[in-house]
């Protein structure tokens, strides 16, 4: 998972996390900070072995690109924010 928010929440300068355990720890910590966090889905964009979710969150408009493996499982994701 790659997101500029990882830098703030986890103190990971690269903005990248690997593994379900690390991503889970990130979300647990983020939700402690923002327990009422919610997203308003705008649209879903389909690509070749990718899905992009375009939504509005507490930071404004955002897009997350999810890369899918041959089993249609996410193996990599990138978050993008209109405002940071």
C-alpha positions, 0 to 999 in steps of 0.5 A: 500500500502506498499513501502519503497519509502513511507518512503521517500516521505510521512515520514511514518516510517512504509512504509504503507498507507491505503485508496485511499485518502492517496495512491492518496496523495502519488502518487501526491507528488511522481509525483511532485518530478519526473514529468517524471516518467515512467516504462517499463513493463517486464512481468506480473505474475499471482497467486491465487488472486494476480498479480505481475508486474515486471518492470524497473523504475528509481530505477532499476528493481522492482516488485509490488504484488497486492492482489485481492478481490472477485471482482478482485479489488486490496485491498493490494499491496507491492512494491519491489526494486532491488536497493534502 
